[in-house]
Structure formats: structure tokens, C-alpha cells
Amino acid sequence: MNLLLPCLSLVCLLCSGALHAAEGATKDTGPKAAAAVKALRQAGKYAQAEKAARALVAARTQALGAEQPRTLDARMLLPTILMDEGKYAAADTELQSLLPVLRRTLGPEHPDTLGIQSDIFDVMLLQGKYQEAEEQLLRHIPVETRVLGAGSAETVRSRENLALVWMQLGKLKEAEAELHQTLALNEKMYGADDDDTLKSRHNLAVLLWKQKKYKEAEAAMRSVLAASTRVRGSKHPDTLGTWNNLAAILAEEDDYAAAEKELQILIPLKIRSLGPEHPSTLGSREQLMNVLYEQGKLKEAEEGYRALLASRERVLGPEHPDTLQNCSNLALCLQEQKDKDAEALTFARRAYEGRLKVFGQDHPLTVKSRDMVEKMAKRETKV
């Protein structure tokens, strides 16, 4: 069973009144409208955020012109939202169309132009284009270092992205060296308790996890969790995300009871802080279902997966990568139960066809889904 990958994205806590005000503000074209789009995204309301961002771009284009700086600022909001929705091809298309405009209007080495290139690398990572991302990051980082400085947030972000690419390519020694350097930079520039420093420490804990050094990864993640709780607070989204990853590591150690205990505490906190259907809350709910599955609590896990799938289809859409992962997990759970092979194959095929469309045929998740479908089809034929 694939446990959830670490999520490093930030979310914002919004009361319902503030969120309502944000939704209304998207009718404007001024700063409040842009803030409203960001608020919707941070609240996990991605479909609404996309609609608001597109409306803002259209309004500013009509009022100000297509290449006016404020219009370009609005356009730069959209790709990240599309990535949140799992619309990676659409995000890439938007970024690739925006990049030449920024190069022409701002210059190839303007911070905003370099930032859009970094967003393109994010999409490459999500699409599994690790080799291409590595090649381009190795060319991009020296430019960022020269223009923005070795200690700039964007440069460090790119170097950490390179480390994440190396993790996926199995170059763990290179990734480890890079992450230690970025951590040292962040500690020197910003201090031990800075947000970027905590993210670097988190990434090193993830590396230990990737290296299957589970005891060390657990200790490192607990240390980051304690620091994040002290600095950011126990209900901060990054603190909750670190807590979720700790539960995942416990599950990797086969300590399912401990993982379940952590998740049973964490999920109500996320529900209260973020809402019951925020994508981060849904991620922790899936983590719990994975743990129940591993403990052989198949009926309980199946019920949870089905409820979770309905929520994800409603919130994220039927082809979002998280929805497709849900289908894959449900297929595995059904396969373990009597007389459910046919339904298991149906969900496995849905996961495969969705991943083929979203990621392409060579992405590791697509290949894994194809193998799963082939094995399940052979099993059903034998029955």
C-alpha cells in the first residue's frame, strides 16, 4: 500500500465569515480581488479559486491590457491553483505561455521570470519528468544564484527541488549533500526557528524516510514536529502536515497501532482547523484507511475509502491524482475480500486510465497501475 507522499504546501486558516468576504471580493479587479483568490486557494477551495482567478485575469485584461503588470500578476496566480487541482497539463500550458511574455516585458533574469521557471520545475516534478527537471534545474540554479544570491528563498527552493528530483532518481547521496547545504544556508540566513529552516529539516527527515532509515526518520520528524509546534503552533497547517508524515513513517515501521493512534488525534484537529473536506484533511483520512487496511480491518477500511472517494470526487474532481490514488487503494482493499474481484478490477482500471491521461504512460504511478490491472485481470480470469 502506498502511503501518502509528504505535502509541503501551505494552507491558511480562515473563518467562514472571512471566506465569504473573500468570495465576494473576486468581483473587483483591485488588490482585494487578488487577495480573495489566494484566500480561496489557501482554504482548499480550488475550483472556486480557479474560477475567481480566471475572472480576475479576464477583468484586468479588458480594463488594463494583456501585458500590463497587474494583469500578469493575476495570471501568475492561476498555475499554482491548477497544480493544486491536479491539472498538471493545464498548469504547464499556462506557465509555458506566460514565460515568453515575462521574458519580453520584464527580462529573462527578472525575479518574476525566474519564479515562473521554478513553477515549471514544480510541474515537471508532479508529472514525473525527473530527468528533464534535473537537466533544466542544473542550468537554472547558477543563474538564480548569480541574480538573486545563494541565500535567496527562490534559489534555495530550486536547490531543494533538485534534491527532491535526485531522491526520485535514486541519487540519494547527492540529495543528502544538497539538503544539508540548503539547511546550513537557511540556518545562517534566517535562524534555527525560521519557516524555511524548518522546511529544510523536514525535507531531510523525508530523505531518511526515502532511504528506509525509519528509526532515524521518525526521530528527525518528531524533532521537526516539536519545533514546528513551538514556533508555529499546534494547529498550523505545516505542523499538521509534519504530524501526518510522522504517522506515515510509523506505518512504514509496521507500527500500525501507533500510527492509528496519531491519526485518530490528528484528523479531528484538521477537521476543526481546516474543515472536513479540505484536501489536507482528506489526505489524513486516507492515511488512516491505509493503516486500517494494513491491520486487516478490511470492512472498516473499505467503508472509509468509499466515503473518502465520494468526498474527493466532489471536492477535487474525478481525475485528480488524489482521487485516482483513492481508486487504487480501494481496488487493493476489495481484492482482499471474497467475491469482490470484479469490482476491484473496475477501480484499478479507473486509476490506470486516469493516470494515463494525467501523467502519461511512462510515469511510475501509471506503470504501477498498469501492472496492477494486468495482475487483477489474470486473477479474475482464473476465478
N, C-alpha and C positions, 0 to 999 in steps of 0.2 A: 504494500500500500504506500503510495506516495504521500508523505506529509506535506503540509503547506510550505512553500518557499518563503523565506524571510521577506517581509514587506517593509521598505524603508520610507514609504511616502508619508507625508504629514497630513493630518486631518485637524480640523478646528472644531471646537465645541461651541454650538450655537443654541440659544434658547429658541423656542418656537416663535416668539414674538419678533426676535431679531431676524430670523429666517424669513418670516412673512414680509418684513420690511425689505429684505434683500430681493425677494422675488418681485416685489412691486417696483423696485428701483431700476430693473432692467429695461423699463420703458424709456429711460433717459439715455443720453449719449455722453454724459459727463463722467467725472471720476466715480460718482456713486454707482453708476451702471457697471463699470469695470469691477468695483469692489463687490457688487452683488453677484456677478458671475463667479468670482473667486469664492465667495461665501457659499454659494450653491455647490460648487465643486468640493470644498472642504467639508461640507455636510454630507457628502456622498451622494448627492442628487445629481448624478452625472448627466442623465438625459435632459433634465431641466437646464443644467449648466450649459450643455451644448446648444440647446435652443436659444438660450439667452445670449451666448457668445456670438452665434451666427446673426442674431438680430442686431446686436451691437455693431458687428462688422458692417452689416448692410447699412445701418443708420449712419455710421461715421463715413462710410464710402460715399454715400449720397450727399451728406452735408459738407464734408471736408475734402473729399478726393481719395482715390485708391491708395496713393503713396504718401499721404500726409502722416507725420509721425504718430499721431494719436490713433489713426486707422491701423497702422502697422502694430502698435501696442495691442490693439484689440485682436488682431489676427494672431498675435503671439500667444494669446490665451487659449485658443482653440485646440492646438495639437496635444497639449497635456491632457485636456479633457477627453479627447478621442482615445488617448492611451489608457486612461482610467476605464473607459468603456470597453477596452479590448479591441478597438477598431484600429489595429496597427497599420494596415494598408492605407486607410484614410488619413491617419496621422502622418504617415510618411509622405503621402501625396501633398498634404498641406505644407509640411516643412520644406519639401523639395521645391514647391512653387514659391515659398516665402524667401528662401535663401538667396536666390539671384536678385530679388528686389532689394533686400538688405545690403547685399554686396554693392549694388549700383547706387543706392541712396545714401548709405552710411559708410560704406567702405568695407573691404574684406576682413579688416582686422579690428573693426568696431566691436566693443564688448557684446552688443546685442547680436551681431552677426556670429560671433564665436559661440554665444549662448545657444543660438538656433542649431549650430553644428553639434553642440553637445546633446541637444534634444534628439537629433537624428541618430546619434550613437545610442541613446536610450532605446529608441525604436528598434535598432538593429539587435540589441540585446534581447528585447522582448520577442523578436521574430526568430531568434536563434541564429543570427548571421554573425557568428563569433569570429570567424576568420577575417571577414571583411571589416568588422568593427575593430579588430586588433590592428590591421594594417592602417586604417584611417586614424585611429587614436595615436598610433606611434608617430604619424606625421603631424597631427593636430596639437599634441601636448607641447612640443617645443615652441610652437607659435604662441600658444596661450601663455607659456612661461615667460617668453620674451615680452609680450604685450601687457599682460596683466600681473605678472610676478609669480614666483614659485609658491608663495603662500596665499594666493588669492583663492577664494572659495570655488570659482569656476575651474581653476587649474587642478585643485585637489579633487574636485568632483570628477574630472576627466581621468585623473590618475587612479582613483578608486574604481571607476568604471572599467579601466584597463585591467585592474586586479580582478574584478568580477568576471571579465572575459577570460582571463587566464585560468580562473577557477573552472570555468566551463570547458576549457580546452585541456584541462588536466595539468596545467603548468602551475602546480601548487607552490613550488619553491619561489618562482618568480612573483606569484601573487602575494605570498607571505612577505617577501622583501619589500614590495611596493607598499603594502598596507602598513608595515612598520614605519616606513619613511613618511607616509602621509599622516600617521598618528603623531610622529615626532614633530612634524610641521604644525599640526593643529595645536598640539600642546604648547609649542613655543610661541605661536602667534596669538592664540586665544585663551590658553589656560586649560587646566585639567577638567574643569567643570563646564566648558563651553559645549554648546549643542553639537557642533561639528566634531569636536573631540570625542564625545560620547558615541557619535555615529561611527567614527573610525574604530573605536574599541568594539562596538557591536559587529562591525564587518570582520574584525579579527576573530571574534567568537564564532561567527558564521564559517570562517575559513577552517577553524579547528573542527567544527561540525562536518564540513566537507571532507576533511582529512580523516574522518571517522575516529577522531580523538575525543570521544564523547565525554569522558570524565573531565578533561581539560576544558572542553567546550561548555559543559554545564557550569563549571566553576567560573569561567570567564563571563558567561551570560548572567549568572547570579550577581557577579560584581557590577556589571553594567546596569542590571535591574535595580540594584541598591542605589547606585549613583544617580540613575535617572529618577528614581522615586524621590531622592533627597533634593535634587536640583530642579526637576520639572514638576514633581508632584505625582501622586499615585494614579491619578486619573488622566494624566497627559497621554495623548494618543501614542507617542513613541514609547512611553513606559509600558502601556498596554501591549504594544507590538512586541517589545522585548520579552514581556511575560509570556506571550503566546509562543515565541520561539523557544523559550525555556521548556515549556510543556512539550514542544516537538522533540527537543533533544532528549528529554526523559523517556519519551516513547521510543526513540531510537535505541536507548539503552535497555529496552524491554521492560521498563518500569512503568507499566501501563496504569497501575493503581495510582501512583504519584502524579502521572500526567493527567489522569482523570480528575484527581482532587484539585489540581491547579486550575484546570479549565472550568470546573464547576464553580470556583470562586471568581474567575476572570470574566466569564460570559455575562453574569448579572451586572458586573461593573461596566462592561461595554454597552450593555443594553441601556443602562441609566445614563451613561455619558454620551454615547453616540447615537443610540436608537436601535431598536430590534432588527432593522433591516439595513443598517449601514454595512457596506461591503466588508469592513474590518470585523464587525460582529459576526457576519455570515462566515467569514474565514475561520474564526474561532469555533463556531458551531460545527463546521466541517471537521476541524481538528478533533473535536470531541467524538464525532461519529467514527472517525478513523480509529481512535483509541478503543471505542466500544467494539468495533469490528475485530480488532486485534485480540480482544479478550474473549471473542466468541459470542458476544451478545448481539447476534445477528438480527433478530427481530427488532430490537430497540434501535440498532444502527440503521436498518432498512427504513423504519418509520422516520427517523431523523433525516436521512438522506433525501427521502421523498419530500418532506416538508421544506427542507433546505432548497431543493431543486425548484420547487414552486416559487419560493421567495426570490431566488436568483433569476429565474426566467422573468419575473415581474420587474425586478429592480435593475438587473444588468442586461437582460435580453437573452434569447436562446443560443446565441453564438459567442457569447463572451467566454474567454478562456476558463474562468472560474466555473461557469455553468457547465462547460464541457468536461472539466475535471470532475465535477459532481456526477455527471453521467457515467464516467469511467469508474468512479468509486462505487456507485450504486450497482453497476454491472458486476463488479467483483463480489459485492455483498450478496447479490441474488444468486450468483453462480455457486456459492457455498451452501445454498439451501435446496431442498428437494423440490423437483418439478418446476424450477424457475429458470432453466437453462435458456429457453426461447426468449423470455423477457430480458434476461441478462445480455444475450446477443444483440437484441434490439438497441439497448442503451449503449453497448460497446460500439456498435456501428454508428450510432448518432455521434458519439465522441470522436470517432475516427473521421467521419465525413466533415464534421465541424472543424477539426484541427487541420484537415487537408485544405479547407477553404481559408482558414485564418492564418495558418503558419506556412503552408506549403508541404510538399511531400517529403522533404529531407529534414525537417525539424525533428529533434529527438522525441518529442511528445507524439508527433504524427506517426513516426516509426513504431513507437511503443504501442500506440493504439492499433495500428495495422496488425502487429504481431498478436495482440490480444484477440482481435476479431478472428484471425486465422485459427488460433487455438480453440476458441469457443465454438467456431463453426465445425471444426473436426470433432469436438466433444459431442455436439448436438447430433451430428451425423451418426456417430457410434451408438448413441442412445436410441 
